[in-house]
Amino acid sequence: MQAAAPSPGLFQSLRKILDTGAGALQNRVELFAVELKEEKQNLLTLIIWISISLFLAMMAIIVITGTVILMFDGERRLYAAAGFCVLYLLGALVAFLKVKSRLRETSLPFSDTIEEMRKDREWLQSAK
């Protein structure tokens, strides 16, 4: 006796399920790629602006410091240099706090992809 051949409806259903799964996977990969590109651009922009700021600030600080210290005579130059050191330390602290707050403002990388995958998982669990 021969075994009954499976109905073509089963293969079509399986094909639809695989097609849907492949489409969802493709959608998630595309979303991940877009978010990766955005994160890369944000990081590059941040690094460029930090570099420009540091370079220009250092140039200004060197010129101003040298000019002011040379304006003092004798022992007073030492006090002027110490005053600038305190000023620069305070400035560095403010800059550090600003960068830290900027990094906090940024959302979790790939948050949209993670959220979509969470929704997919919840949907699959609810379908059981």
Wavefront OBJ file of the C-alpha trace (Angstrom):
o trace
v 0.000 0.000 0.000
v 1.265 3.465 -0.886
v 1.297 6.324 1.536
v -1.026 9.162 0.665
v 0.741 12.137 -0.866
v 0.524 15.277 1.201
v -1.944 17.808 -0.052
v -0.592 20.822 -1.949
v -2.292 23.073 0.621
v 0.239 22.057 3.266
v 3.171 23.080 1.082
v 1.516 26.381 0.206
v 0.891 27.114 3.886
v 4.480 26.238 4.750
v 5.728 28.415 1.896
v 3.596 31.355 3.124
v 4.916 30.960 6.663
v 8.524 30.868 5.445
v 7.898 33.839 3.157
v 6.396 35.830 6.030
v 9.302 34.907 8.298
v 11.840 35.853 5.647
v 10.062 39.164 5.059
v 10.069 39.960 8.785
v 13.741 39.054 9.047
v 14.578 41.224 6.046
v 12.630 44.115 7.578
v 14.552 43.802 10.856
v 17.917 43.613 9.099
v 17.101 46.718 7.052
v 16.028 48.586 10.202
v 19.240 47.514 11.925
v 21.300 48.760 8.950
v 19.566 52.157 8.995
v 20.086 52.529 12.744
v 23.723 51.477 12.430
v 24.269 54.165 9.811
v 22.567 56.797 12.006
v 24.633 55.831 15.051
v 27.819 55.974 12.984
v 26.934 59.459 11.702
v 26.060 60.692 15.208
v 29.342 59.403 16.614
v 31.405 60.839 13.774
v 29.720 64.239 14.110
v 30.307 64.247 17.854
v 33.990 63.368 17.425
v 34.502 66.066 14.784
v 32.906 68.783 16.924
v 34.854 67.719 20.001
v 38.104 67.812 18.012
v 37.403 71.251 16.564
v 36.433 72.611 19.962
v 39.510 71.228 21.655
v 41.882 72.515 19.002
v 40.491 76.047 18.950
v 40.196 76.226 22.711
v 43.783 75.103 23.188
v 45.060 77.662 20.683
v 43.194 80.462 22.419
v 44.277 79.314 25.850
v 47.939 79.157 24.884
v 47.966 82.646 23.376
v 45.956 84.281 26.147
v 47.894 82.585 28.905
v 51.253 83.497 27.451
v 50.210 87.102 26.903
v 48.809 87.599 30.385
v 51.690 85.878 32.164
v 54.235 87.954 30.248
v 52.416 91.103 31.354
v 53.325 90.348 34.993
v 56.792 90.845 36.390
v 58.954 88.724 38.648
v 57.231 86.675 41.341
v 53.778 87.718 40.199
v 54.157 85.601 37.073
v 54.042 82.499 39.248
v 50.751 83.611 40.818
v 49.290 84.393 37.404
v 50.265 80.932 36.139
v 48.679 79.311 39.216
v 45.484 81.299 38.656
v 45.290 80.095 35.077
v 45.788 76.513 36.222
v 42.772 76.793 38.525
v 40.740 78.406 35.772
v 41.654 75.661 33.297
v 40.791 72.918 35.737
v 37.346 74.432 36.272
v 36.878 74.727 32.515
v 37.864 71.094 32.021
v 35.337 70.046 34.646
v 32.525 71.975 32.947
v 33.448 70.483 29.551
v 33.509 66.973 31.000
v 30.067 67.442 32.533
v 28.720 68.756 29.212
v 30.011 65.731 27.265
v 28.650 63.404 29.937
v 25.178 64.975 29.723
v 25.275 64.750 25.903
v 26.066 61.061 26.093
v 23.161 60.539 28.518
v 20.733 62.258 26.141
v 21.456 59.791 23.388
v 19.068 56.893 23.289
v 20.059 53.260 23.445
v 21.726 52.241 20.174
v 19.421 50.227 17.906
v 16.464 50.863 20.187
v 13.967 50.628 17.307
v 15.331 47.249 16.234
v 15.253 45.949 19.799
v 11.656 47.165 20.227
v 10.512 45.498 16.994
v 12.146 42.224 17.985
v 10.460 42.415 21.395
v 7.091 42.920 19.698
v 7.764 39.976 17.388
v 8.608 37.765 20.344
v 5.457 38.824 22.215
v 3.358 38.141 19.130
v 4.898 34.679 18.715
v 4.308 33.877 22.386
v 0.691 35.018 22.203
v 0.098 32.840 19.123
v 0.789 29.638 21.076
l 1 2 3 4 5 6 7 8 9 10 11 12 13 14 15 16 17 18 19 20 21 22 23 24 25 26 27 28 29 30 31 32 33 34 35 36 37 38 39 40 41 42 43 44 45 46 47 48 49 50 51 52 53 54 55 56 57 58 59 60 61 62 63 64 65 66 67 68 69 70 71 72 73 74 75 76 77 78 79 80 81 82 83 84 85 86 87 88 89 90 91 92 93 94 95 96 97 98 99 100 101 102 103 104 105 106 107 108 109 110 111 112 113 114 115 116 117 118 119 120 121 122 123 124 125 126 127 128
